[in-house]
Amino acid sequence: MKGYVILIASVAALGGLLFGFDTAVIAGTTSYITKYFSLTNWQLGLAVAATSLGCIGGAFVSGRLADRFGRKKIMLLTAILYMVAAIGSGLAGTFATLVIYRIVGGVAIGLASAIAPIYISEIAPAGERGRLGMLQQLAIVIGILLSSLSNYLIARVEIDDPWRYMLGIAFLPSLAFFLLLLLVPESPRWLILKGKTAQGERIFARISPDAKALVEAVLAETASHVIAPFREIFTHRYRRVVFIGFCFASLAQLTGINIIFYYAPLIFQTTHMGGSALFQTLLLGIDNLVFTVVAFWMIDRLGRKKLLLAGSVIMTLCLAFLGILFWKQATNNVYVLAGMFLYIAGFACSWGVVLWVYVAEIFPNRIRGSATSMAVTGNWTANTLVVLTFPQILATLKGGPTFLVYAALNAGMIWFVWKYVFETKGIPLEKIEGAYT
């Protein structure tokens, strides 16, 4: 695999770093903004979920924008929105202003979460697509870890309103993302679908020794230079795979992973374990990174489906274990932290790494933009419902029943993966349609 391919895929994946940073950074600010704005549980849920609300809109329009204007231009737009959201959130003077700018950041995340995986899948060799696609998740995990580290360090400094610095510091990596994007080429597959075959072939020649064969494969698979309209994803030919992609991406949020990352300090405050809740959250971020790297070497060896099944079993058992601990109020011990560590390890090695790879590779070229955006919209809709309701659910049901509900949802996901998820390991993009028809 050429170093150039790794380089441009890594730049595209930086959108994922900001995705991880912006979604998880709120965890360190919840106690500060609750006090500063005198928030109720529902208002706190809205402050956290505001980003997810923006993600729904960004994800929904991402495919059509990327199909019309190209993958690169929309990633540049994403970087600009990230910068605006960081500055606006850090300077917010009212709760409403904070929510608005977090929604803007969410639009950026929604765009990035759909387009970066599409771009990476379209430049990656078939045999390496899993690992290159994982760069998106690796970047997300690094972003989550950096947000935890940043929050922890800022909280240790004697400054007024530290939450402003926690939210505003995202401007710096956003600017770096914008500048680096200027150096990457457009997706060659998109160029060919737009009739710019010569340009597409030149870019393919820089990333693969089989440029002519790749061009011929793209042309043969699409049968024309026309990208399908959005309504075509609902036709009989594509209905099944769009259903699988939408449900798969939505169910990824029902693993409960984001209630851990968004509300970890809040959860740790209820366990009375002692020590800094922000530091314990930082440890979870390190755990997530370590096992994402472990999964990097497994996804193209074991395949997507085996990882998903194994991870779902581990997460189900861990959430059931945590539910029992909280139910019995036996949380003042290290077992809570151990259960969360193992749960995150299970997620990182399975749903965490497979999600963004899978939703970007299972759709044919003609519908990839629209179908991926539809799947990612489902993901962010489910995310919004989860994070918006969690503070109130936790306050009403307490930890035991809440974790047991999510354990039951994870058990149901084992059945879904077994019945509907088809393997894509090593299959060229232009031949994946044959795996489910």
N, C-alpha and C positions, 0 to 999 in steps of 0.2 A: 504494500500500500504506500502510495506516494506521500511524502511529508507535506506537500502542498494541500492535499485533501484533508489531512489532519488539521492543518493550520486554519483553513477557511471554515471547516466544521466547528472548530473551537471558538472562532470569532462569533459565528451564529449562535453557539451555545451560551455565549455571555448574556444573551437575553434571559436565559434560564437562571443565571446567577442573580440577576436583578429580580427575577420572578421569585426566587427563593428568599432573597433578602427582604423584599417589600411585603411579602405575605407573612413572613415569620417575625419581622421586626416589631410588630404590634404587641407581641407577647410581653416584651420588656416594658411596655408603656402603660399596660392596662391599669395598674395601681395608681400611676401618676395622673392619667387623663380622667380616671374615675373621680379622683379627688379634685382635680383642677376644674372640671366641668360639672361636678356633682351628678354623676350619671347613675341611672337605675340599671338593673340587670339587662333589661331590654335595650336600653341606649348603649350599654357596653357591647352587647351583641351586635348592634347596628354599626358601631364604630369599627369592630373587627370585620364584620361581614360586608362593609361598604366596598372594600377592594374586590370581594367576590362578586358583588352586584355589577361593578364595572367590567369584571372579567366576562360575564355573560354576554354583554353587548359587544365587547371586543372580539371574543371568540366567534360570535354569530356572524359578524361582518368580515372576519379575517380572510376566509376562503375566497369570497367574491372580490375583495380588494386585492388579494395576492394574485388571483387569476387575471384581474384586469390590469393592474399596474406592475406586477412582478414581485417576487419574493423580497428582493433587496430593498426596494423603495419602501415597502411597508415595514420592514425591520428598522429602517432609518426613522420612520415616523414613530415607531415604538420607542426608540431611544429618546426622542424629543419629549414624548409624553412622560416618560420616566423622570426626566429632569424637571419638568413642570410640576409633577406630583410631589417630588421630593422637596422642592422649595416651598410650594404652597402648604404642604402638611406641616413642615417645620415652623412656618410663620403663622399658622392658623390662630385667629383670635377668638373664634366662636366654635361651638360644637358642630354647627351646620357647615361651616367652612372646612373644618377638618374632614367631615364626611364627604364633601364634594371633591376635595383633592385626593382623598383615598379612592374615590370612584374613578377619577382620572387615571390614577396609578393602576387601578384594576383594568381599565380599558387597555392600557399598555401590556399588562400581563396576559390578558385574554388574547391579544394579537400575537404576542411572543410565544405563548404556549401552543399555538396552532402552527404558526409559520416557521419557526425555527426547526421543529422536527420534520416538517415537509421539506425544507431546504436541505437539511442534512441527509434525509433519505434519498433525495434526488441527485446528490453528488457522490453518494457512498457506493463502493463496490458491493455486490450482493453478499459475498462471504464475510464482509466486515461491517455490514449495515447495522447489526445489533450493537456492536461495540461503539461505532461512531454515533449511532442514535442515542446511546447511553450517555454521551457527552452532555446532552441536555439535562438528564437527571443528575449527573455528577455535578454540573454547574449549579443546579437548583439546591442540591445538598450543601455545596460549598457556600452558597448564598445564605442558606439557613444558619449554617455554622458561623459565618461572619457576622450575621445579625445578632446571634447570641453573644458572641465575643464582644462586638461593638457595644451592645446594651450593657453587658457586665462591666466593661471598662468605663463607659460614660457614667454609670450609676455610682462608681467609686470616686468620681470627681465632685468636689463641692461646687455645684453650679445651680442657678435657678432654672426650674423647668427642664430637667434633663431630657424629658421626652421629645422636646423640640430638636435636640441634637441627634437623638436616636433616629428620628424620622428624616431629618434633613440631610444627613450625611450620605444618603443614597445618591445625591447629585453627582458625586465624584465618579463612581463606577459607571453611572449613566452617560456621563460625558465621554469617558474612555470607550464605552460601547459604540457610541455614535462615530467617533473618529476612526476606530478600527473597521467599522462596517464600510467605510469609504474605500477600503482596500480589497474587498472581496468581490468576486464576479457574480453576475446573475445566474440563476439556476439554468443549466443547459437544457433540461427537459422542458422548462417553461418557454424558453426561447424557441425551441423546435415546435412546440404546440402553437406558438404564435406565428409560425411560418418563417422564423429567422433561423433556418437550418444551418447556414454557414457559420453564424455566430455560436450557435449551440455546439457545433462540431469542433470549433476552435477551443472552446472551454473544455469539452470532453477530452480533447487531445492533451490538455494540461493535467487532467486528473486520472487518465486511464490510457493504456496502450491499445485498447480496442475501441477507439473513438468511432470509427465507421460502423462497426457492428452495433454499438450502442445507439447510434442515430437510426440505423435501420430498424432496430427493435422498437424504439419509441414510435417511429412512423407506422410500423406494422401493427402495433398494439392500439393506436388511436384511430388508424384508417383515415385520418384527416388532420388538419391543423387547427381544428376547432375545439376549444374547451367546452364541455357540456354545460348548459344552463343549470341553475340551481335545482329546478324542478325535476331534472332527470335522476337525481339521487333517489327519488321515490318510485321510480319505475320498477317493473318486475325484475329486470336484469340485475339491478343493484340493491333492491329492497332488503334482501337478507343480510348482506355484508354491512349495510348502513345500520341496520338494527343491531347487529353484533357490536359494531364499533361504538354506537351511541350508548348501549347498555353497559358495555365494558368500561368505557370512560366514566360513566355515571357511578357505577358500582365502586370504582376506585376510591371515591370519596367516602363511601359507606364503610370502608375499612376502619374509619375513625382516626386516621393518621393526623389530620389537621386539628382535631380537638386536643391532641397531645402537644403539637408544636405551637398552636396559637394560644393555648391556655395552660401550658405546662406550669408556669409560676403559680397560677391560680390553683391548680391541682395540688402542687407541692405544699402550698400554704394550708391546705386542708388535711395533710397527712401528719403534720407536727413532727416531721423527722428531724428537724434541726438543720442548721446550715443555711446557706444562701439559696433561695429558690432560683435566682438567675444563674448561679453557678451550676446547680443541678440540671437546669435547662441546657446550659452549655455542654455538659457531659452527654446529654442525649444527642446534641448536634454532632459531636465527635463520633459517637456510636453510629449514627446515620451515615456519616462519611466513610468510616472504616468498612462497613458492610456493603456500601454502594461500590466501593473499589473492589471488594471481593466478588461481587456480582459481575463486574466488568469482564472477568475471565470465564464466567459461566454461561452468559447469555447466548453466545454463538457456539458453545460446546453442548450444553444440555438442551437448549431450545427454550422458547417462551412458555409453553404450556406446562412443562415439568416444574419450572420455577414458580409459576403462579399457584399450582396445586400445593407444592410444599410450603410456600409462604402463607397461603390461606389457612392451612392446618395449624401452623405455628402461631399465627395471629389469633385464631379462634381460641386456642388453649390459653394463651397469655391474657387475653381480655377476660376470659372466664375466671382465671386465677385472680386477676385484679379485682373483678367484681366481687368475688368471695371475700377477699381481704377487706374491701371497703364495707361490704355488708356486715361483716363481723366486727367492724371498726378496729381491725388489727393492722393499722397503717403506720404505726409509729415504729417502723423497722426498715431494714434494708431491702426486704422482699418486694416492696412497692417499686423501688428504683430498679431492682433486678428484673421484675416483670416488664417494666417499661423498656428496659434495655433490650430484652429478648424480643419483645413485640416489634420494636423499631428495626432490629436486625432482620426479623422475618419480612417486614415490609420492604426494607431497603434491598433485599436480595430478590424480591419478586415483583409485586405490583409497582413499587417505586421505579425500578429500572425498565420494566416491560411496558408500562403505560404509554410513555411518549414515543417509544420505538414502534409499538404495535399500531397505534391509531394513525401513524403517518405512513405505514407500509402496506396496510391491508387493502387500500382502495386503489382502483385502476387510475392511470394518469389522467384520463378525461374528467374524473370527478374528484380527484384527490383534494383539491383546495376546498370545495364546497362540503364534501363528506367529512373531511377532517375537522372543519370548523363546526359542523353539526355535532360531531362526537365531543369535541372540547367544550361546546356550549352546554351539553349535558353534564359534563364534568363540573363546570363552574356553577351550574344551577344547583346541583347536589351539594357542592361545597358551601354555597350560600345558605341553604337550608340547615346544614349541619352546624356551621359556626354561628349563625344567627340565633338558633334555639338552644345551643349548649349551655350558656350561663344560666338560663332559666330552668332548663331540665336538671342541671346539676343541683341548683338550689332547691328544686321541688322534690326530685326523686332521690337525691343524694348519690354518692359515687357508686354504690353497689349495683342497684338496678340499671343505672346508666351504662356501666361497663358490660353488664350481662346482655343488655339489648344489642350492643355493638358486637358482642361475641356471637349472638344468634345470627346477625347479619353476615358476619364473616363465614359462618358455617354454610349459609345459603350460597355464598359466592363460590364455594368448592363445587357445588352442583352446577352452577352456571359455567364455570371454566371447563368442567368435564364434558358438558353437553354441547357447548356452542363455540368455544375457542378452538381455532384450527392453527396448526403449526406453520410458521413462515420461515423458519431457520434456513438460510442458504438459498432461498428461492429468489431469482431475479424479480424486480418489481413488475416487469411486463408479463410475468407468468403466474403471479400470485392469484389472479382471478380464477385460474384453474384449480386452486386448492379448495375453493368453497363452492364451486358450481358442479 
